[in-house]
């Protein structure tokens, strides 16, 4: 046996381990692309501000390095533009100069977790709950609902992929809940000219 080949094996294992770590680290964040696969529907005739807060942006699952809050912050204005015919981006409750809105939609991550099965082939479940609050321009609540997005896969599946599916589930359920809310429809009818 060639002694040079025996020394090469440990180097190959180190190289394979390093490449595997880079691949896993490269998957450590959810997609930066906003979700857009919503159901086509008529928009609600209402001008809303989408209030993205620092608290929302910082929400994450630190144990699994999943930036849930940043993903919701990216997706909330996209969802609102799909649902309402007028949308203004807000940060921490502040409207841009010379802008007015009839209502303010504020998302807040209420809960996010990942459970892991006991074995390698066991099920991994990601559960995300977001509280959506629609308030009038004076701060009175028009509608509030907490929506649950959930996804599961084998424990071997990247936690970020499972979280992305849970986020998509959450956004689709949020679309349905907001678009079908009678309180929102009634408020829109009252404020429409």
ZATI-224176 format. One record per atom (N, C-alpha, C): residue number from 1; residue in one letter; atom name; z negated, x, y. Coordinates in Angstrom, 1 decimal. Each point is the difference from the previous one (the first is absolute). Last residue first. Example, Ala and Ser with C-alpha at 12.3 -4.5 7.8 and 13.67 -1.06 7.14 Angstrom:
2
   nr  rest  atom       z       x       y
    2     s     N    -7.1    12.8    -2.2
    2     s    CA     0.0     0.9     1.1
    2     s     C    -0.8    -0.8     1.1
    1     a     N     0.1     0.3    -5.7
    1     a    CA     0.0    -0.9     1.2
    1     a     C     0.0     0.9     1.2
% end
This chain:
193
   nr  rest  atom       z       x       y
  193     x     N     0.4   -65.6    56.4
  193     x    CA     0.4    -0.8     1.1
  193     x     C     0.9    -1.2    -0.4
  192     x     N    -4.1     2.3    -3.0
  192     x    CA     1.5     0.1     0.3
  192     x     C     0.4    -0.9     1.1
  191     x     N    -4.5     0.3    -1.8
  191     x    CA     0.3     1.0     1.0
  191     x     C     1.5     0.1     0.3
  190     x     N    -1.9    -3.0    -3.3
  190     x    CA    -0.7    -0.3     1.2
  190     x     C     0.5     1.0     1.1
  189     x     N     1.6     0.6    -4.4
  189     x    CA     0.6    -1.3     0.6
  189     x     C    -0.7    -0.3     1.3
  188     x     N    -1.7     3.7    -2.5
  188     x    CA     1.4     0.3     0.5
  188     x     C     0.6    -1.2     0.7
  187     x     N    -4.1    -0.6    -2.2
  187     x    CA    -0.2     0.8     1.2
  187     x     C     1.4     0.3     0.7
  186     x     N     0.0    -2.1    -4.2
  186     x    CA    -0.5    -0.9     1.0
  186     x     C    -0.2     0.7     1.4
  185     x     N     1.2     2.6    -3.8
  185     x    CA     1.1    -0.9     0.4
  185     x     C    -0.4    -0.9     1.1
  184     x     N    -3.3     2.7    -1.9
  184     x    CA     0.9     0.8     0.8
  184     x     C     1.2    -0.9     0.5
  183     x     N    -3.2    -1.9    -2.9
  183     x    CA    -0.6     0.3     1.3
  183     x     C     0.9     0.8     0.9
  182     x     N     1.3    -1.0    -4.5
  182     x    CA     0.1    -1.1     0.9
  182     x     C    -0.6     0.3     1.4
  181     x     N     2.2     3.5    -3.6
  181     x    CA    -1.3    -0.4     0.6
  181     x     C     0.2    -1.1     1.0
  180     x     N     3.3     2.6    -2.7
  180     x    CA    -0.3    -1.4    -0.4
  180     x     C    -1.3    -0.5     0.6
  179     x     N     1.8     4.5     0.9
  179     x    CA     1.1    -1.0     0.2
  179     x     C    -0.3    -1.4    -0.3
  178     x     N    -3.1     3.5    -0.9
  178     x    CA     0.1    -0.1     1.4
  178     x     C     1.1    -1.1     0.3
  177     x     N    -0.8     1.2    -4.6
  177     x    CA    -1.2    -0.6     0.6
  177     x     C     0.2    -0.3     1.5
  176     x     N     3.5     2.3    -2.3
  176     x    CA    -0.1    -1.4    -0.5
  176     x     C    -1.2    -0.7     0.7
  175     x     N     0.5     4.6     0.8
  175     x    CA     1.1    -0.7     0.5
  175     x     C    -0.1    -1.5    -0.3
  174     x     N    -3.0     2.9    -2.1
  174     x    CA    -0.4    -0.2     1.5
  174     x     C     1.1    -0.8     0.7
  173     x     N     0.7     1.3    -4.5
  173     x    CA    -0.9    -1.1     0.1
  173     x     C    -0.4    -0.3     1.4
  172     x     N     2.8     3.7    -0.7
  172     x    CA     0.7    -1.3    -0.3
  172     x     C    -0.9    -1.2     0.0
  171     x     N    -1.9     4.3     0.7
  171     x    CA     0.9    -0.4     1.2
  171     x     C     0.7    -1.3    -0.3
  170     x     N    -2.7     1.9    -3.4
  170     x    CA    -0.8    -0.4     1.1
  170     x     C     0.9    -0.5     1.1
  169     x     N     2.0     2.1    -3.6
  169     x    CA    -0.5    -1.3    -0.5
  169     x     C    -0.8    -0.7     1.2
  168     x     N     1.5     4.4     0.6
  168     x    CA     1.1    -0.9     0.1
  168     x     C    -0.4    -1.5    -0.4
  167     x     N    -3.2     3.5    -0.4
  167     x    CA     0.3    -0.3     1.4
  167     x     C     1.1    -1.0     0.1
  166     x     N    -1.0     1.6    -4.2
  166     x    CA    -1.1    -0.9     0.4
  166     x     C     0.2    -0.4     1.5
  165     x     N     2.9     3.2    -1.9
  165     x    CA     0.3    -1.3    -0.6
  165     x     C    -1.1    -1.0     0.5
  164     x     N    -0.7     4.4     1.2
  164     x    CA     1.2    -0.5     0.7
  164     x     C     0.4    -1.4    -0.5
  163     x     N    -3.5     2.4    -2.2
  163     x    CA    -0.4    -0.5     1.3
  163     x     C     1.1    -0.6     0.8
  162     x     N     0.9     2.1    -4.0
  162     x    CA    -0.7    -1.2    -0.3
  162     x     C    -0.4    -0.7     1.3
  161     x     N     1.9     4.2     0.3
  161     x    CA     1.0    -1.0    -0.4
  161     x     C    -0.6    -1.3    -0.3
  160     x     N    -2.8     3.6     1.0
  160     x    CA     0.7    -0.4     1.2
  160     x     C     1.1    -1.0    -0.3
  159     x     N    -2.6     2.0    -3.5
  159     x    CA    -0.8    -1.0     0.8
  159     x     C     0.8    -0.5     1.2
  158     x     N     2.5     1.9    -4.4
  158     x    CA    -0.5     0.5     1.2
  158     x     C    -0.8    -1.1     0.8
  157     x     N     0.3    -0.2    -5.4
  157     x    CA     0.9    -0.3     1.2
  157     x     C    -0.7     0.5     1.3
  156     x     N    -2.2     0.0    -4.3
  156     x    CA     0.9     1.2     0.2
  156     x     C     0.9    -0.2     1.2
  155     x     N    -2.8    -3.4    -1.7
  155     x    CA    -0.8     0.9     0.7
  155     x     C     0.8     1.3     0.3
  154     x     N     2.6    -4.7    -0.6
  154     x    CA    -0.7     1.0    -0.8
  154     x     C    -0.8     1.0     0.9
  153     x     N     0.7    -4.5     2.4
  153     x    CA     0.9     0.8    -0.8
  153     x     C    -0.8     0.9    -0.9
  152     x     N    -0.2    -4.3     4.2
  152     x    CA    -0.6     0.8    -1.1
  152     x     C     1.1     0.7    -0.8
  151     x     N    -1.4    -2.9     5.0
  151     x    CA     1.0     0.6    -0.9
  151     x     C    -0.7     0.7    -1.1
  150     x     N    -0.8    -3.6     4.7
  150     x    CA    -0.4     0.6    -1.2
  150     x     C     1.1     0.6    -0.8
  149     x     N    -2.0    -2.5     5.0
  149     x    CA     1.2     0.6    -0.7
  149     x     C    -0.5     0.8    -1.2
  148     x     N    -2.0    -4.2     3.5
  148     x    CA    -0.3     1.0    -1.1
  148     x     C     1.4     0.5    -0.5
  147     x     N    -2.1    -2.4     4.8
  147     x    CA     1.0     0.0    -1.0
  147     x     C    -0.2     1.2    -0.9
  146     x     N    -2.7    -3.3     3.8
  146     x    CA     0.0     1.3    -0.7
  146     x     C     0.9    -0.1    -1.2
  145     x     N    -0.3    -2.7     5.1
  145     x    CA     0.1    -0.1    -1.5
  145     x     C    -0.1     1.4    -0.5
  144     x     N    -0.2    -3.4     4.8
  144     x    CA    -0.4     1.2    -0.7
  144     x     C     0.1    -0.2    -1.5
  143     x     N     1.3    -2.4     5.3
  143     x    CA     0.2     0.0    -1.5
  143     x     C    -0.5     1.4    -0.5
  142     x     N    -0.7    -1.4     4.5
  142     x    CA     0.9    -1.1    -0.4
  142     x     C     0.1    -0.1    -1.5
  141     x     N    -3.8     2.2     3.8
  141     x    CA     0.8     0.1    -1.3
  141     x     C     0.8    -1.3    -0.3
  140     x     N    -1.3     2.2     4.9
  140     x    CA    -0.4    -1.0    -0.9
  140     x     C     0.8     0.0    -1.3
  139     x     N     0.6     2.8     4.1
  139     x    CA    -0.8     0.5    -1.1
  139     x     C    -0.5    -1.0    -1.0
  138     x     N     3.2    -0.3     3.9
  138     x    CA    -1.4     0.0     0.5
  138     x     C    -1.0     0.5    -1.1
  137     x     N     4.7    -0.7    -0.8
  137     x    CA    -0.1     1.1     1.0
  137     x     C    -1.4     0.1     0.6
  136     x     N     0.4    -1.9    -5.0
  136     x    CA     0.7    -0.3     1.2
  136     x     C    -0.2     1.1     1.0
  135     x     N    -0.1     1.0    -5.3
  135     x    CA    -0.8    -0.5     1.1
  135     x     C     0.8    -0.4     1.2
  134     x     N     0.1     1.4    -5.6
  134     x    CA     0.9    -0.4     1.1
  134     x     C    -0.9    -0.7     1.0
  133     x     N    -0.7     3.5    -4.4
  133     x    CA    -0.6    -0.9     0.9
  133     x     C     1.0    -0.2     1.1
  132     x     N    -0.6     2.1    -5.3
  132     x    CA     0.9    -0.2     1.1
  132     x     C    -0.6    -1.1     0.9
  131     x     N    -1.6     3.7    -4.1
  131     x    CA    -0.4    -1.2     0.8
  131     x     C     1.0    -0.1     1.2
  130     x     N     0.4     2.5    -5.1
  130     x    CA     0.2     0.1     1.5
  130     x     C    -0.4    -1.4     0.6
  129     x     N    -0.5     3.1    -4.9
  129     x    CA    -0.2    -1.3     0.7
  129     x     C     0.1     0.3     1.5
  128     x     N     1.4     2.4    -5.2
  128     x    CA    -0.1     0.1     1.5
  128     x     C    -0.2    -1.4     0.6
  127     x     N    -0.1     2.9    -5.0
  127     x    CA    -0.2    -1.2     0.6
  127     x     C    -0.2     0.2     1.5
  126     x     N     1.8     2.5    -5.0
  126     x    CA    -0.2     0.1     1.5
  126     x     C    -0.1    -1.3     0.6
  125     x     N    -0.5     2.2    -5.3
  125     x    CA     0.2    -1.1     0.9
  125     x     C    -0.3     0.4     1.4
  124     x     N     1.3     2.1    -5.3
  124     x    CA    -0.5     0.3     1.4
  124     x     C     0.3    -1.2     0.9
  123     x     N    -0.5     0.7    -5.8
  123     x    CA     0.6    -0.6     1.2
  123     x     C    -0.8     0.5     1.3
  122     x     N     0.6     2.9    -4.7
  122     x    CA    -0.7    -1.1     0.5
  122     x     C     0.7    -0.5     1.3
  121     x     N     0.9     3.9    -2.8
  121     x    CA     1.0    -1.1     0.0
  121     x     C    -0.6    -1.2     0.5
  120     x     N    -2.7     3.9    -0.3
  120     x    CA     1.2     0.4     0.7
  120     x     C     1.1    -1.1     0.1
  119     x     N    -5.1    -1.6    -0.5
  119     x    CA     0.8     0.9    -0.7
  119     x     C     1.3     0.3     0.8
  118     x     N    -3.4    -2.9     1.7
  118     x    CA    -0.8     1.0    -0.7
  118     x     C     0.9     1.1    -0.7
  117     x     N     1.7    -2.8     4.5
  117     x    CA    -0.4    -0.2    -1.4
  117     x     C    -0.7     1.2    -0.6
  116     x     N    -0.1    -1.3     5.3
  116     x    CA     0.7     0.8    -1.0
  116     x     C    -0.5    -0.3    -1.4
  115     x     N     0.3    -2.2     5.5
  115     x    CA    -0.8     0.2    -1.3
  115     x     C     0.9     0.7    -1.0
  114     x     N    -0.2    -0.6     5.7
  114     x    CA     0.8     0.3    -1.2
  114     x     C    -1.0     0.2    -1.2
  113     x     N     0.1    -2.4     5.4
  113     x    CA    -0.6     0.7    -1.1
  113     x     C     1.0     0.3    -1.1
  112     x     N    -1.3    -2.4     5.3
  112     x    CA     1.1     0.6    -0.9
  112     x     C    -0.7     0.9    -1.0
  111     x     N    -0.9    -3.9     4.3
  111     x    CA    -0.4     0.5    -1.2
  111     x     C     1.2     0.7    -0.7
  110     x     N     0.1    -1.9     4.4
  110     x    CA    -1.3    -0.5    -0.4
  110     x     C    -0.5     0.7    -1.2
  109     x     N     3.6     0.9     4.2
  109     x    CA    -0.2     0.3    -1.4
  109     x     C    -1.5    -0.4    -0.4
  108     x     N     3.0    -2.1     4.0
  108     x    CA    -1.1     0.8    -0.2
  108     x     C    -0.2     0.2    -1.5
  107     x     N     3.6    -2.1     4.3
  107     x    CA    -0.3     0.3    -1.4
  107     x     C    -1.2     1.0    -0.1
  106     x     N     2.0    -3.7     3.9
  106     x    CA    -0.8     1.3    -0.3
  106     x     C    -0.2     0.1    -1.5
  105     x     N     2.9    -2.9     4.1
  105     x    CA    -0.1     0.2    -1.4
  105     x     C    -0.7     1.3    -0.3
  104     x     N     0.5    -3.6     4.4
  104     x    CA    -0.2     1.4    -0.4
  104     x     C    -0.3     0.0    -1.5
  103     x     N     2.5    -3.5     4.0
  103     x    CA    -1.0     0.2    -1.0
  103     x     C     0.1     1.5    -0.4
  102     x     N     2.6    -1.7     3.6
  102     x    CA    -0.7    -1.2    -0.3
  102     x     C    -1.2     0.2    -1.0
  101     x     N     2.1     3.8     3.5
  101     x    CA     0.2    -0.6    -1.3
  101     x     C    -0.8    -1.3    -0.1
  100     x     N     2.1     4.0     3.8
  100     x    CA    -0.9    -1.1    -0.3
  100     x     C     0.4    -0.5    -1.4
   99     x     N     0.9     4.6     3.5
   99     x    CA     0.3    -0.8    -1.2
   99     x     C    -1.1    -1.1    -0.1
   98     x     N     0.3     3.8     3.3
   98     x    CA     0.9    -1.1     0.3
   98     x     C     0.4    -0.8    -1.2
   97     x     N    -2.2     4.5    -1.3
   97     x    CA     0.0    -0.5     1.4
   97     x     C     1.1    -1.1     0.1
   96     x     N    -2.1     0.7    -4.8
   96     x    CA     0.7     0.8     0.9
   96     x     C     0.1    -0.7     1.4
   95     x     N    -4.2    -1.0    -3.1
   95     x    CA     1.4    -0.4     0.1
   95     x     C     0.7     1.0     0.9
   94     x     N    -4.5     0.5    -3.2
   94     x    CA     0.6     0.2     1.3
   94     x     C     1.5    -0.4     0.0
   93     x     N    -3.4     0.2    -3.8
   93     x    CA    -0.1    -1.1     0.9
   93     x     C     0.6     0.0     1.3
   92     x     N     0.4     3.6    -3.4
   92     x    CA    -1.4    -0.3     0.4
   92     x     C    -0.2    -1.1     1.0
   91     x     N     4.9     0.8    -0.4
   91     x    CA    -0.9     1.0    -0.5
   91     x     C    -1.4    -0.2     0.5
   90     x     N     5.1    -2.8    -0.7
   90     x    CA    -1.2     0.2     0.7
   90     x     C    -0.8     1.1    -0.7
   89     x     N     5.3    -2.5     0.3
   89     x    CA    -0.9     0.9    -0.6
   89     x     C    -1.2     0.3     0.9
   88     x     N     3.1    -4.5    -0.4
   88     x    CA    -0.3     1.1     0.9
   88     x     C    -1.0     0.9    -0.8
   87     x     N     3.8    -4.4    -1.0
   87     x    CA    -1.1     0.9    -0.4
   87     x     C    -0.1     1.2     1.0
   86     x     N     2.6    -5.2    -1.2
   86     x    CA    -0.4     1.0     1.0
   86     x     C    -1.1     0.8    -0.4
   85     x     N     1.8    -3.3    -2.9
   85     x    CA     1.2     0.3     0.8
   85     x     C    -0.3     0.9     1.2
   84     x     N    -2.4    -0.1    -5.1
   84     x    CA    -0.1    -0.6     1.3
   84     x     C     1.2     0.4     0.9
   83     x     N    -0.5     1.5    -4.7
   83     x    CA    -0.6    -1.4     0.1
   83     x     C     0.1    -0.7     1.3
   82     x     N     1.5     4.6    -1.0
   82     x    CA     0.7    -0.9    -1.0
   82     x     C    -0.5    -1.5     0.2
   81     x     N    -2.0     3.4     2.5
   81     x    CA     1.4    -0.2     0.5
   81     x     C     0.8    -0.9    -0.9
   80     x     N    -4.3     1.3    -1.4
   80     x    CA    -0.1    -0.9     1.2
   80     x     C     1.4    -0.3     0.5
   79     x     N    -0.4     3.3    -3.4
   79     x    CA    -0.3    -1.4    -0.5
   79     x     C     0.0    -1.0     1.1
   78     x     N     0.4     4.4     1.3
   78     x    CA     1.2    -0.3    -0.7
   78     x     C    -0.2    -1.5    -0.6
   77     x     N    -3.7     2.1     2.1
   77     x    CA     1.0    -0.4     1.0
   77     x     C     1.3    -0.5    -0.7
   76     x     N    -3.5     1.6    -2.9
   76     x    CA    -0.4    -1.2     0.7
   76     x     C     1.1    -0.4     1.0
   75     x     N     0.2     4.2    -2.7
   75     x    CA     0.6    -1.2    -0.5
   75     x     C    -0.3    -1.3     0.8
   74     x     N    -1.9     4.4     0.9
   74     x    CA     1.5     0.1     0.1
   74     x     C     0.7    -1.3    -0.3
   73     x     N    -4.7     0.3    -0.5
   73     x    CA     0.3     0.2     1.5
   73     x     C     1.5     0.1     0.1
   72     x     N    -1.7    -0.1    -4.3
   72     x    CA    -0.1    -1.3     0.6
   72     x     C     0.4     0.1     1.4
   71     x     N    -0.1     4.0    -2.2
   71     x    CA     1.1    -0.8    -0.5
   71     x     C    -0.1    -1.4     0.5
   70     x     N    -3.5     3.0     1.1
   70     x    CA     1.3     0.4     0.7
   70     x     C     1.2    -0.8    -0.5
   69     x     N    -4.2    -0.8    -2.1
   69     x    CA     0.0    -0.4     1.4
   69     x     C     1.3     0.3     0.7
   68     x     N    -0.9     1.6    -4.5
   68     x    CA     0.3    -1.4     0.1
   68     x     C     0.2    -0.5     1.4
   67     x     N     0.1     4.7    -2.6
   67     x    CA    -0.2    -0.4     1.4
   67     x     C     0.4    -1.5     0.2
   66     x     N    -1.9     3.3    -4.1
   66     x    CA     1.0    -1.1     0.2
   66     x     C    -0.2    -0.6     1.4
   65     x     N    -2.5     3.4    -3.1
   65     x    CA     0.9     0.5     1.1
   65     x     C     1.2    -1.0     0.2
   64     x     N    -4.0    -0.4    -3.0
   64     x    CA     1.3     0.2    -0.6
   64     x     C     1.1     0.4     1.1
   63     x     N    -4.7    -0.5     1.1
   63     x    CA     0.0     0.5    -1.3
   63     x     C     1.3     0.3    -0.6
   62     x     N    -0.5    -2.2     4.2
   62     x    CA    -0.2     1.5     0.1
   62     x     C     0.0     0.6    -1.4
   61     x     N     2.2    -4.4     2.2
   61     x    CA    -0.8     0.2    -1.2
   61     x     C    -0.1     1.5    -0.2
   60     x     N     0.6    -2.6     4.8
   60     x    CA     0.7     0.7    -1.1
   60     x     C    -1.0    -0.1    -1.2
   59     x     N     0.6    -1.2     5.7
   59     x    CA    -0.4    -0.6    -1.3
   59     x     C     0.8     0.7    -1.1
   58     x     N     0.6     0.7     4.8
   58     x    CA    -0.9     0.9    -0.7
   58     x     C    -0.3    -0.5    -1.4
   57     x     N     2.6    -2.6     3.1
   57     x    CA     0.8     1.3    -0.3
   57     x     C    -0.9     0.9    -0.8
   56     x     N    -2.0    -4.0     1.6
   56     x    CA     1.0    -0.2    -1.0
   56     x     C     0.7     1.2    -0.4
   55     x     N    -3.1     0.3     3.5
   55     x    CA    -0.7    -0.3    -1.2
   55     x     C     1.0    -0.2    -1.2
   54     x     N     1.7     0.4     4.4
   54     x    CA    -0.4     1.3    -0.6
   54     x     C    -0.7    -0.2    -1.3
   53     x     N     3.2    -4.0     1.4
   53     x    CA    -1.2     0.7     0.5
   53     x     C    -0.1     1.4    -0.7
   52     x     N     3.9    -4.0     1.3
   52     x    CA    -0.3     1.1    -1.0
   52     x     C    -1.2     0.8     0.6
   51     x     N     2.4    -5.0     1.0
   51     x    CA    -1.1     0.9     0.4
   51     x     C    -0.3     1.0    -1.1
   50     x     N     4.1    -3.3     1.8
   50     x    CA    -0.5     0.5    -1.3
   50     x     C    -1.0     1.1     0.4
   49     x     N     1.9    -4.6     2.7
   49     x    CA    -0.3     1.5     0.0
   49     x     C    -0.5     0.4    -1.3
   48     x     N     3.3    -4.4     1.2
   48     x    CA    -1.3     0.6    -0.4
   48     x     C     0.0     1.5     0.3
   47     x     N     2.8    -5.0     0.9
   47     x    CA     0.0     1.4     0.4
   47     x     C    -1.4     0.5    -0.3
   46     x     N     3.0    -4.2    -2.3
   46     x    CA    -1.3     0.4     0.7
   46     x     C     0.1     1.5     0.3
   45     x     N     2.5    -3.6    -3.1
   45     x    CA     0.3     0.1     1.4
   45     x     C    -1.3     0.3     0.8
   44     x     N     1.6     1.2    -5.3
   44     x    CA    -1.0    -0.9     0.8
   44     x     C     0.3     0.3     1.5
   43     x     N     3.9     0.7    -3.8
   43     x    CA    -1.1     0.6     0.7
   43     x     C    -0.9    -1.1     0.7
   42     x     N     3.1    -0.6    -4.6
   42     x    CA     0.0    -0.2     1.5
   42     x     C    -1.3     0.6     0.6
   41     x     N     1.9     2.3    -4.5
   41     x    CA    -0.6    -1.3     0.4
   41     x     C     0.2    -0.2     1.5
   40     x     N     0.6     3.5    -4.8
   40     x    CA     0.6    -0.5     1.3
   40     x     C    -0.5    -1.3     0.3
   39     x     N    -2.7     3.9    -2.6
   39     x    CA     0.8    -1.2    -0.3
   39     x     C     0.5    -0.5     1.3
   38     x     N    -1.2     5.3    -0.7
   38     x    CA    -0.6    -1.3     0.2
   38     x     C     1.0    -1.2    -0.3
   37     x     N    -0.2     5.3    -0.2
   37     x    CA     0.6    -0.9    -1.0
   37     x     C    -0.7    -1.4     0.1
   36     x     N    -0.8     4.4     2.4
   36     x    CA     0.8    -0.9     0.7
   36     x     C     0.6    -1.1    -1.0
   35     x     N    -3.9     4.4     1.0
   35     x    CA     0.5    -1.0    -1.0
   35     x     C     0.8    -1.0     0.8
   34     x     N    -0.6     5.1     1.8
   34     x    CA    -0.6    -1.3     0.0
   34     x     C     0.7    -0.9    -1.0
   33     x     N    -0.6     5.4    -0.3
   33     x    CA     1.0    -1.0     0.3
   33     x     C    -0.7    -1.4     0.0
   32     x     N    -2.1     4.1    -1.4
   32     x    CA     0.0    -0.2     1.5
   32     x     C     1.0    -1.0     0.5
   31     x     N    -2.7     0.5    -4.9
   31     x    CA     1.2     0.1     0.7
   31     x     C    -0.1    -0.3     1.5
   30     x     N    -4.2     2.0    -2.5
   30     x    CA     0.8    -1.2    -0.2
   30     x     C     1.3     0.2     0.8
   29     x     N    -2.8     4.3    -1.7
   29     x    CA     0.0    -1.0     1.0
   29     x     C     0.9    -1.1    -0.4
   28     x     N    -0.7     4.0    -2.7
   28     x    CA    -1.3    -0.4     0.5
   28     x     C     0.0    -1.1     1.1
   27     x     N     3.4     2.7    -2.7
   27     x    CA    -0.1    -1.5    -0.2
   27     x     C    -1.3    -0.5     0.6
   26     x     N     0.9     4.7    -0.1
   26     x    CA     1.1    -0.6     0.7
   26     x     C     0.0    -1.6     0.0
   25     x     N    -3.0     2.6    -2.6
   25     x    CA    -0.4     0.0     1.4
   25     x     C     1.1    -0.6     0.9
   24     x     N     0.9     0.6    -4.6
   24     x    CA    -1.0    -1.0     0.2
   24     x     C    -0.4    -0.1     1.4
   23     x     N     3.0     3.3    -1.1
   23     x    CA     0.6    -1.3    -0.2
   23     x     C    -1.0    -1.1     0.2
   22     x     N    -1.5     4.5     0.1
   22     x    CA     0.8    -0.4     1.2
   22     x     C     0.6    -1.3    -0.1
   21     x     N    -2.3     1.6    -3.7
   21     x    CA    -1.0    -0.3     1.1
   21     x     C     0.8    -0.4     1.3
   20     x     N     2.5     1.6    -3.7
   20     x    CA    -0.6    -1.4    -0.3
   20     x     C    -0.9    -0.4     1.1
   19     x     N     1.7     4.4     0.1
   19     x    CA     1.0    -1.0     0.4
   19     x     C    -0.5    -1.4    -0.3
   18     x     N    -2.9     3.5    -1.2
   18     x    CA     0.2     0.0     1.4
   18     x     C     1.0    -1.1     0.5
   17     x     N    -0.6     0.8    -4.7
   17     x    CA    -1.2    -0.7     0.6
   17     x     C     0.2    -0.1     1.5
   16     x     N     3.2     2.5    -2.2
   16     x    CA     0.2    -1.4    -0.4
   16     x     C    -1.2    -0.8     0.6
   15     x     N    -0.2     4.6     0.5
   15     x    CA     1.1    -0.5     0.7
   15     x     C     0.2    -1.5    -0.2
   14     x     N    -3.1     2.3    -2.6
   14     x    CA    -0.5     0.0     1.4
   14     x     C     1.1    -0.6     0.8
   13     x     N     1.2     0.7    -4.4
   13     x    CA    -1.0    -1.0     0.1
   13     x     C    -0.6    -0.2     1.4
   12     x     N     2.9     3.6    -0.9
   12     x    CA     0.7    -1.2     0.0
   12     x     C    -0.9    -1.2     0.1
   11     x     N    -1.9     4.3    -0.3
   11     x    CA     0.7    -0.2     1.3
   11     x     C     0.8    -1.4     0.0
   10     x     N    -2.1     1.5    -4.0
   10     x    CA    -1.0    -0.5     0.9
   10     x     C     0.6    -0.3     1.4
    9     x     N     3.0     1.8    -3.4
    9     x    CA    -0.5    -1.4    -0.2
    9     x     C    -1.0    -0.5     1.0
    8     x     N     1.9     4.5    -0.2
    8     x    CA     0.7    -0.9     0.8
    8     x     C    -0.5    -1.4    -0.2
    7     x     N    -1.6     3.8    -2.4
    7     x    CA    -0.5     0.0     1.3
    7     x     C     0.7    -1.1     0.9
    6     x     N     1.5     0.8    -4.4
    6     x    CA    -1.4    -0.6    -0.1
    6     x     C    -0.6    -0.1     1.4
    5     x     N     4.3     2.1    -0.6
    5     x    CA     0.1    -1.5    -0.1
    5     x     C    -1.4    -0.6     0.0
    4     x     N     0.4     4.7    -0.1
    4     x    CA     0.4    -0.5     1.4
    4     x     C     0.0    -1.6    -0.1
    3     x     N    -0.7     2.6    -4.0
    3     x    CA    -1.2    -0.1     0.8
    3     x     C     0.3    -0.6     1.4
    2     x     N     2.8    -0.9    -4.7
    2     x    CA     0.1     0.8     1.2
    2     x     C    -1.2    -0.2     0.9
    1     x     N     0.3    -0.3    -5.5
    1     x    CA     0.0    -0.8     1.2
    1     x     C     0.0     0.9     1.2
% end
